[in-house]
């Protein structure tokens, strides 16, 4: 391939097609289930709406306006990137449209860029036992108090997954109330989230018709099982129960700038002149933080079942 502006632009188009093919094909269902996606126009955003749960009231001659509690939970946007260099010699030797051996690498870069959200969401979730959220306590903790003097709740467990502990978590979530004491009505689409390590344990009580003693398994189909390998990387005994049907989410994914593929590939660019290579970078600005601990129950599995 001759190195000129037209051929380099065609090469970028081919690489871009591979990148976006990998991006679109990458799995993202779990991150979407856990994350509340918001837009951002600044370096950071203050999410002072956390803890504010609306409710209908009887009109008694005058409307009462409830102010949003001043929690001031801030999420900063960070810059994220991945980069590839393509040697000029490889471009010149490739007579098959310029993609050659680099095509799969760009497709992998697209896949990794899409799955980055899941990695960040999983890290926040599994490490939520020692990182604070808007209530001032760790995201998974006992006696959360969203509004001083309001209803408290606990969303932290420490026992390994078992049928009995799953039942306790289900009761905990279904009985959850907001700060005003109103039922959150969670449980419409319960999802039990585990890593591969605990998949068999979960399937025993979510799928089996009968228990080991022959009794009817009343927990069958009481939750959907989602196995997420990201958990095993961080803590294979972590497990969580959430309501996937709820608009409220445990994690906030804050988007300032969507991922794009940038090229530094012109013959006069520094990389081409000094290193005889074209450079391509996937770049985005995005922040991740804790949403509503009210929506989830989790255990770090540090104690015996």
N, C-alpha and C positions, 0 to 999 in steps of 0.2 A: 504494500500500500504506500502510495506517495504521501508524504507529510505536507498537507496544505489545509487551509481553513475549511474547505468543503468536505474533505475526507474526515477531518477531525470532528466536524459537526455531525457527520453521519455516524461516526464511531460513538460519539456521546449518545446519540439517539438509540443505537443498538444496546449500549450498556444500560441506559436508562430503562429500556423495555425489560431487560433482565432484572434490574433492581426492583421495579414495580411489580413484576410477576412474582418475585419472591416475597415482597411485602404483602401483596393481596392474598397469597396462599398461606401465610403464616397463621397459626392458631391464635385467637385472641378472646375466646368466649369467656374464660374465667376472669380476666381483667375487666371485661365489660360488665360482668355480673357483679363484681365487687366495687367497681369504681363509678363515682359520680363525676361526669366530665363537665368541666367549666371552661369558659374562655377567659383570657387575660390580656390586658393591654399595657401592663406595667411590669417592672422588675419583680414585684411581689404584690400579693393581694391579701387583704384582710377579710377573713370570712366571719364577720360578726353575726351572721344569721344562725350560726350553729347554736342549738339549744332553744331556738324559737319554734314552737309547735303550735300551729293555728288550731282553732276550735270554734264551732258555732255557738252563739250565746243568744239567750232570749232578749229581745229588745224591750227595755223597761223605760222608754221615754228619752234615753240619752245613750249615745254610743260610747263605749269605752275602748280607747286605743291602747293596745299593749306595745310598749317599746321593746325593741330587740335588746336582749341582754348584752352588755359590753364585754364579750369574751375576748375579742381582738386576736383570734387565732390567725397567724400569718403564715402563708406558704410562699416561699421564694421560687422564682423560675430559675432553672439552671440550664447551661448550654451543654448539649450532648452531641457527640460526633463519632463517626467511623470513617476511615480513609483508606484509599487504595492508590498505589502508584503503578502505572503501566509503562514499561520501558519502550522507548522509541524504537529500538531494534526489533522488539516483538511486534510492534505495530507494522513496521515496514516488511517484516517477513510473513505476515498473515495476509494471505490473499483470499480469505473466505469471509470477507465482510468486516474484518477487524475485531470480531468477538473472540474467536479462538478459545484459548485456554482460560481467558479471563471471564468469559460469560458466566460460568457457574459461580465464580467468586463474587460477581456482582449480585447474582440471585441470592446467594447466601447472605450477603450484606443487607439485602432487602428484608430477608427473613429475620435476621438478628435485630434490625431496626424496629420491626413490628413487635417482636417478642420482648423488647426492652421494657415496655410498659408493664408486662406481666412480671418481669423480674423485680421491678421497683415496687409494685403492689405487694408481691409476696414478701419482700424484705420488710416493708412496713408492717404487714400483718403479723408475721412470725415474731418480729422483734417488738411487738406492741406491748409486751409485759414490762418494759423498762423505758418507754418513750412516752412523753406526755401528749395529751390531746387537749381539746378546748375546755374541758372541765377542770383542768389543772392537775389531774391525776394521770397515771399511766393509762394508755388506751384500754388495755385489759387490766381491770383493777376492781377492788371491792368498794362499795359505798360511793359510787359516782354521785355528785350533787350538782346537776346542771345549773340550777338556780338556788341560791342560798335560801334554805328553809323549805325548798320544794321536795318532791318525791325523789328518793334515792334509788339506785339500782346497782347490781353487781353483774359483771359480765366475764369474770375471770374464774377459770378452773385450773387445777393442777394434776388431775388424775388422768391416767392413760385411757384410751378409748375402750369402752365396754358397753354392753347393752344397757346396764343400769345407769352408767354415767351419761349415755346418750339421752335416756329418759329424763334425767335431771336437767340436762341442758335444754331439752324441748320444753319442759315446764317453765324453766327460767325465762325462755324467750317469749313464750306465749303469754306469760303473766306480766311482761314488761309494760311499764307505764311511763308516760312523759312527766316532766317536772310538775305539771298541773294535776297529776294523778289520773289522767285519762288513759285508757287502754290504747296501746299502740297498734293492737290488732295484727300482730305479726303471726306468721305461721301459714299463710296462704299457699306458699310454695317453698317449703323447707328444703334446704340443701345442706347435706353433710359433706364438708370439704376435708379431704385427707390426702396424704401422700401415698405412694405406692406401698410403703412399708405396712400401712394399716388397712389396705384395701380388703384383704381377706376377712379381717375382723369385722369390718363394716358390712360386708356382703352377708355375713352369717345372720345378722339380725335385721337387715333391711330387705333381704330377698327370700329367706327361707320361709316355707309355709309353716313349719313346726320347729319347736325347740328340741334340744337334745333329749329332754325327758318325754317327748311326744306331745306336749301341750301346744295349743295353737299359738303361733307367734303373732301377737297383737301389734308388734312394731313393724311388720312387713309393709313396705311401701309408705311408711310414715314420713319419709324424706327421700329426696333424690340424692344419689351418691355421685360426687364429682371427685375424681382422682387427679390430683395436680402434682406432677413431678417436681415443680419448683419448691414444694414444701420439703421434700426429702433432702434437697441441697442445704437447707437451713436448719431444720429440726424435724427429723422423720417421725417424731411422736406428737407433733402439733396436730390438732384437729379443731374444726370450728363448725358452728351451726349458724346459718343465716336464712333470711327470708328473701329469696331471689325476686319475688313479686313486688317488693316494696320499692317505691321511688327513692326512699332514703337509703344511703349507701355508707359502708364503713370507711371507704377510702375516697379521697378527692384527687382526681387527675386534672391538673390545671394546664391548659394548652395556650401558649402565647404564640408560637410559630410552628406550623406543621413541618414535618420532616421534608427536606428537599435534597436533591442530588446536585451538588455544585461541581463545576468543572474548571480546572486550571490547565487548559490544554492547547492554548494557542502557540504557534511556533516562536513567538516573541516572549512568552511567559518565562519567568525565572527558572521554573522546574525544567522546562524543555531546553533552555539555553545552558544551564549549569549542570543539570543531572541527566539530561536526555530522557526525560520521563514526563508523562502527563499525569496529573493528580486529580482524583475524584473524591469528594467528601459528602457523606450523608450528614446533615446538620438539622438540629431542631432546638427549640427552647421550650421547656416543659417543667412543671413542678408537681411534686407529689406530697400529700400530707394526709392527716387523719380527718375523717368525716365524723360520722355519728356512732359512738360506741353503743348507743341504744339499740342498734340494728343487728348485733352479733354477740355470740357467746363463743369463747374459745378456751382451750386448755393447752398448756405447754407440755403436758404428758410427763412431768418430772416426778410424779409419784405413782405408785402402783395402782392398778385399777381396783 
